[in-house]
Amino acid sequence: MPLTKTDLIAAVAVHTGVTAKDVATVLGGLEDVVTATVAKGEKVAITGFVTFDRTQRAARTGRNPQTGEAIKIKASKSPKVTAGASFKKVVNGQTQAPKLRKAR
């Protein structure tokens, strides 16, 4: 079962000893800053953890799956998220994951 935003806020609050309200405020601010920065075409890197970037997709020809008719697909921009090296090492079992505090 995935960790929802509400679950994440609660877990970070327990782990850091900060109120859930404060964690929610900071997480919301992080989302806003990352979204606005990437929308401008700039990269956001949290070294070792994750990088947020924007990529350009070229215009291309696709096919309507129902009719087989060729359709033109416009050029677009797309978000790109890349895991950092430290994060990858933990996920691959090469390094231990941080120990989390349990809720009391």
Secondary structure, DSSP 8 states (H G I E B T S, - for coil): ----HHHHHHHHHHHHT--HHHHHHHHHHHHHHHHHHHHTT--EEETTTEEEEEEEE--EEEE-TTT--EEEE--EEEEEEEE-HHHHHHHTTSS---------
